[in-house]
């Protein structure tokens, strides 16, 4: 993976699923769908566990499954 593999998402409208960290084992099957614009990308020097920010929340690239993405050049209302 390269830096561009992560920065291409900056300013992009995305929709993804992820399993939130919940301490209650009975909710371990819960999968959440999130949608919005990625406003920040945090890249670690070794490119491991890179993160992004969407609506003020941090997500690891490695922990989400992108469902769709729109090019950052498109305006989203």
PyMOL CGO cylinders between C-alpha atoms (Angstrom):
from pymol import cmd
from pymol.cgo import CYLINDER

trace = [
    CYLINDER, 0.00, 0.00, 0.00, 1.13, 3.55, -0.67, 0.3, 1, 1, 1, 1, 1, 1,
    CYLINDER, 1.13, 3.55, -0.67, 0.27, 6.94, 0.78, 0.3, 1, 1, 1, 1, 1, 1,
    CYLINDER, 0.27, 6.94, 0.78, -1.90, 7.64, -2.28, 0.3, 1, 1, 1, 1, 1, 1,
    CYLINDER, -1.90, 7.64, -2.28, -4.00, 4.55, -1.49, 0.3, 1, 1, 1, 1, 1, 1,
    CYLINDER, -4.00, 4.55, -1.49, -5.15, 6.38, 1.64, 0.3, 1, 1, 1, 1, 1, 1,
    CYLINDER, -5.15, 6.38, 1.64, -5.14, 10.04, 0.55, 0.3, 1, 1, 1, 1, 1, 1,
    CYLINDER, -5.14, 10.04, 0.55, -7.41, 9.33, -2.43, 0.3, 1, 1, 1, 1, 1, 1,
    CYLINDER, -7.41, 9.33, -2.43, -10.27, 9.15, 0.07, 0.3, 1, 1, 1, 1, 1, 1,
    CYLINDER, -10.27, 9.15, 0.07, -9.73, 12.68, 1.41, 0.3, 1, 1, 1, 1, 1, 1,
    CYLINDER, -9.73, 12.68, 1.41, -12.81, 14.80, 0.66, 0.3, 1, 1, 1, 1, 1, 1,
    CYLINDER, -12.81, 14.80, 0.66, -14.65, 11.79, -0.76, 0.3, 1, 1, 1, 1, 1, 1,
    CYLINDER, -14.65, 11.79, -0.76, -18.26, 10.85, 0.00, 0.3, 1, 1, 1, 1, 1, 1,
    CYLINDER, -18.26, 10.85, 0.00, -18.19, 7.22, 1.21, 0.3, 1, 1, 1, 1, 1, 1,
    CYLINDER, -18.19, 7.22, 1.21, -20.47, 4.58, 2.61, 0.3, 1, 1, 1, 1, 1, 1,
    CYLINDER, -20.47, 4.58, 2.61, -19.01, 1.71, 4.60, 0.3, 1, 1, 1, 1, 1, 1,
    CYLINDER, -19.01, 1.71, 4.60, -19.78, -0.95, 7.17, 0.3, 1, 1, 1, 1, 1, 1,
    CYLINDER, -19.78, -0.95, 7.17, -17.85, -1.77, 10.30, 0.3, 1, 1, 1, 1, 1, 1,
    CYLINDER, -17.85, -1.77, 10.30, -18.19, -3.62, 13.58, 0.3, 1, 1, 1, 1, 1, 1,
    CYLINDER, -18.19, -3.62, 13.58, -18.07, -1.12, 16.45, 0.3, 1, 1, 1, 1, 1, 1,
    CYLINDER, -18.07, -1.12, 16.45, -16.10, -1.98, 19.57, 0.3, 1, 1, 1, 1, 1, 1,
    CYLINDER, -16.10, -1.98, 19.57, -18.74, -2.94, 22.15, 0.3, 1, 1, 1, 1, 1, 1,
    CYLINDER, -18.74, -2.94, 22.15, -18.03, -4.52, 25.53, 0.3, 1, 1, 1, 1, 1, 1,
    CYLINDER, -18.03, -4.52, 25.53, -21.34, -6.41, 25.54, 0.3, 1, 1, 1, 1, 1, 1,
    CYLINDER, -21.34, -6.41, 25.54, -20.75, -9.89, 24.03, 0.3, 1, 1, 1, 1, 1, 1,
    CYLINDER, -20.75, -9.89, 24.03, -24.43, -10.22, 23.12, 0.3, 1, 1, 1, 1, 1, 1,
    CYLINDER, -24.43, -10.22, 23.12, -23.96, -7.38, 20.62, 0.3, 1, 1, 1, 1, 1, 1,
    CYLINDER, -23.96, -7.38, 20.62, -20.85, -8.86, 18.99, 0.3, 1, 1, 1, 1, 1, 1,
    CYLINDER, -20.85, -8.86, 18.99, -22.77, -9.53, 15.78, 0.3, 1, 1, 1, 1, 1, 1,
    CYLINDER, -22.77, -9.53, 15.78, -23.69, -5.85, 15.32, 0.3, 1, 1, 1, 1, 1, 1,
    CYLINDER, -23.69, -5.85, 15.32, -22.57, -4.25, 12.04, 0.3, 1, 1, 1, 1, 1, 1,
    CYLINDER, -22.57, -4.25, 12.04, -23.09, -0.52, 11.46, 0.3, 1, 1, 1, 1, 1, 1,
    CYLINDER, -23.09, -0.52, 11.46, -23.40, 1.31, 8.14, 0.3, 1, 1, 1, 1, 1, 1,
    CYLINDER, -23.40, 1.31, 8.14, -21.84, 4.79, 8.07, 0.3, 1, 1, 1, 1, 1, 1,
    CYLINDER, -21.84, 4.79, 8.07, -22.06, 7.42, 5.32, 0.3, 1, 1, 1, 1, 1, 1,
    CYLINDER, -22.06, 7.42, 5.32, -20.40, 10.81, 4.93, 0.3, 1, 1, 1, 1, 1, 1,
    CYLINDER, -20.40, 10.81, 4.93, -17.37, 12.75, 3.70, 0.3, 1, 1, 1, 1, 1, 1,
    CYLINDER, -17.37, 12.75, 3.70, -13.87, 11.87, 4.87, 0.3, 1, 1, 1, 1, 1, 1,
    CYLINDER, -13.87, 11.87, 4.87, -12.38, 15.11, 6.22, 0.3, 1, 1, 1, 1, 1, 1,
    CYLINDER, -12.38, 15.11, 6.22, -8.98, 13.92, 7.45, 0.3, 1, 1, 1, 1, 1, 1,
    CYLINDER, -8.98, 13.92, 7.45, -6.60, 11.06, 6.75, 0.3, 1, 1, 1, 1, 1, 1,
    CYLINDER, -6.60, 11.06, 6.75, -4.00, 10.09, 9.34, 0.3, 1, 1, 1, 1, 1, 1,
    CYLINDER, -4.00, 10.09, 9.34, -1.08, 8.16, 7.89, 0.3, 1, 1, 1, 1, 1, 1,
    CYLINDER, -1.08, 8.16, 7.89, 1.44, 6.36, 10.04, 0.3, 1, 1, 1, 1, 1, 1,
    CYLINDER, 1.44, 6.36, 10.04, 5.03, 6.13, 8.88, 0.3, 1, 1, 1, 1, 1, 1,
    CYLINDER, 5.03, 6.13, 8.88, 4.88, 2.37, 8.40, 0.3, 1, 1, 1, 1, 1, 1,
    CYLINDER, 4.88, 2.37, 8.40, 1.45, 2.64, 6.67, 0.3, 1, 1, 1, 1, 1, 1,
    CYLINDER, 1.45, 2.64, 6.67, -0.04, 0.26, 9.26, 0.3, 1, 1, 1, 1, 1, 1,
    CYLINDER, -0.04, 0.26, 9.26, -3.30, 1.12, 11.04, 0.3, 1, 1, 1, 1, 1, 1,
    CYLINDER, -3.30, 1.12, 11.04, -3.89, 4.32, 9.04, 0.3, 1, 1, 1, 1, 1, 1,
    CYLINDER, -3.89, 4.32, 9.04, -7.05, 6.14, 10.04, 0.3, 1, 1, 1, 1, 1, 1,
    CYLINDER, -7.05, 6.14, 10.04, -9.58, 8.57, 8.64, 0.3, 1, 1, 1, 1, 1, 1,
    CYLINDER, -9.58, 8.57, 8.64, -12.05, 11.01, 10.19, 0.3, 1, 1, 1, 1, 1, 1,
    CYLINDER, -12.05, 11.01, 10.19, -15.71, 11.18, 9.25, 0.3, 1, 1, 1, 1, 1, 1,
    CYLINDER, -15.71, 11.18, 9.25, -18.11, 13.41, 11.20, 0.3, 1, 1, 1, 1, 1, 1,
    CYLINDER, -18.11, 13.41, 11.20, -15.54, 13.77, 13.99, 0.3, 1, 1, 1, 1, 1, 1,
    CYLINDER, -15.54, 13.77, 13.99, -15.15, 10.02, 14.51, 0.3, 1, 1, 1, 1, 1, 1,
    CYLINDER, -15.15, 10.02, 14.51, -11.96, 8.06, 13.79, 0.3, 1, 1, 1, 1, 1, 1,
    CYLINDER, -11.96, 8.06, 13.79, -11.99, 4.80, 11.83, 0.3, 1, 1, 1, 1, 1, 1,
    CYLINDER, -11.99, 4.80, 11.83, -9.16, 2.47, 10.82, 0.3, 1, 1, 1, 1, 1, 1,
    CYLINDER, -9.16, 2.47, 10.82, -9.02, 1.75, 7.10, 0.3, 1, 1, 1, 1, 1, 1,
    CYLINDER, -9.02, 1.75, 7.10, -8.34, -1.88, 7.99, 0.3, 1, 1, 1, 1, 1, 1,
    CYLINDER, -8.34, -1.88, 7.99, -11.54, -2.20, 10.04, 0.3, 1, 1, 1, 1, 1, 1,
    CYLINDER, -11.54, -2.20, 10.04, -14.09, -1.00, 7.48, 0.3, 1, 1, 1, 1, 1, 1,
    CYLINDER, -14.09, -1.00, 7.48, -15.60, -2.40, 4.31, 0.3, 1, 1, 1, 1, 1, 1,
    CYLINDER, -15.60, -2.40, 4.31, -16.29, 0.32, 1.76, 0.3, 1, 1, 1, 1, 1, 1,
    CYLINDER, -16.29, 0.32, 1.76, -19.66, -0.14, 0.04, 0.3, 1, 1, 1, 1, 1, 1,
    CYLINDER, -19.66, -0.14, 0.04, -19.43, 2.88, -2.25, 0.3, 1, 1, 1, 1, 1, 1,
    CYLINDER, -19.43, 2.88, -2.25, -17.41, 6.01, -2.88, 0.3, 1, 1, 1, 1, 1, 1,
    CYLINDER, -17.41, 6.01, -2.88, -17.91, 9.09, -5.01, 0.3, 1, 1, 1, 1, 1, 1,
    CYLINDER, -17.91, 9.09, -5.01, -15.00, 11.03, -6.53, 0.3, 1, 1, 1, 1, 1, 1,
    CYLINDER, -15.00, 11.03, -6.53, -14.13, 14.12, -4.50, 0.3, 1, 1, 1, 1, 1, 1,
    CYLINDER, -14.13, 14.12, -4.50, -14.78, 16.24, -7.58, 0.3, 1, 1, 1, 1, 1, 1,
    CYLINDER, -14.78, 16.24, -7.58, -18.51, 15.51, -7.37, 0.3, 1, 1, 1, 1, 1, 1,
    CYLINDER, -18.51, 15.51, -7.37, -20.64, 17.82, -5.25, 0.3, 1, 1, 1, 1, 1, 1,
    CYLINDER, -20.64, 17.82, -5.25, -22.78, 16.02, -2.71, 0.3, 1, 1, 1, 1, 1, 1,
    CYLINDER, -22.78, 16.02, -2.71, -25.83, 17.78, -1.30, 0.3, 1, 1, 1, 1, 1, 1,
]
cmd.load_cgo(trace, "trace")
